Amino acid sequence: MSDKTPRLKNDDSGIDAALVRQLADILNDTDLTEIEVEKDDLKIKVKRDVTVAAAPVHYAAAPAPVAHAVPAMAAAPSGAAMPSDPATIVARAGEEVKSPMVGTAYLQPSPEAPPFVQPGDKVKKGQTLLIVEAMKTMNPIQAPRDGVVSEVLVGDAQPVEFGEPLVLLEA
């Protein structure tokens, strides 16, 4: 190591180890992959490699035809993706409960547990409809009012966007 190579210590001649730890903590807390700080001739860059694993894909059988089919939905091609697919969204009666964040939707509290709600369930204001995981935090999505779940618009473990409709509530 040459005399000009900065050493990790807490004095004016090198890099502040506490600062490097703080930057690493910021990376972990914010889910960033790289952060760089520059002051005078000192430049600190903290970077981590992130391996993104593909989420497991769960396939489910198509739901049985409903006796009170909506005519606008009949125009959708059979075998259409998910009802929340932007290409198949049509005007729906009721109130859409939308995702307040980007994340992954989970329909039950654990893989072995039953879903929070299913179409036809009566719900009370504040009742958990599903969970959206964002940055390793489970965020319950609650019913904004009393009503009946007419449709769950997302699948389990499905990625969701901010503002994406998740559940349709009727009076």
Helices and strands as residue ranges (DSSP letters): H 17-30, E 34-39, E 42-47, H 71-74, G 86-88, E 95-98, E 103-106, E 122-123, E 128-134, E 137-142, E 147-152, E 158-160, E 165-170
